[in-house]
Amino acid sequence: MLRRASRAKRRGAFLLVAAAGLGGAILAPTPALADFRVCNSTQNLVGVAIGYRTGSGWVSEGWWRIEKSSCKTLIEGSLESRYYYLYAEDAASGGRWEGPVQMCVALTEFKIADTNDCFARGFQRAGFQEYDTREQENWMVDLTDGPAENSDNSDNNTLTNSGASQ
């Protein structure tokens, strides 16, 4: 009988410690996630490229394949630039989300420095849409099948198909 009492006490002490640890984990502050995400709210696969300015100049990179009704993080961590540029293509219908800012792209996965002489360097040109993140730490763009309604990003009016939000 004495053995049972000590086993029960040990089990109770273990449960108390486990509960305290779990409660501490729940109450502990978690770091905020910061990133640039793109969500595909269409019913087709979408290929996405992003452009941004670094200390050494312009960079464009892609392709992220984003399945229908899903999201991908293109840039992880706090955003270092205020402006980012996005170009996307619908793999099935050929629809594009584009804008007036010309940058280089390639047919396969790429990371290209500079925006000049794309053709001479063996690349293609594409029109990227500018997104002003307003110096937020994170940003999300939602690609849709039609023009965005009631969006807080005025740049949407120039896109073929788009929607963007913070």
Buried (B, 14 or more C-beta within 10 A) or exposed (E): EEEEEEEEEEEEEEEEEEEEEEEEEEEEEEEEEBBBBBBBBBEBBBBBBBBBBEEEEBBBBBBBBBEEEEBBBBBEEEBEEEBBBBBBBBBEEEBBBBBEBBBBBBEEEBEBEBBEEBEEEEBEEBBBBBBEBEEBEBBBBBBBBEEBEEBEBEBBEEBBBBBBBE
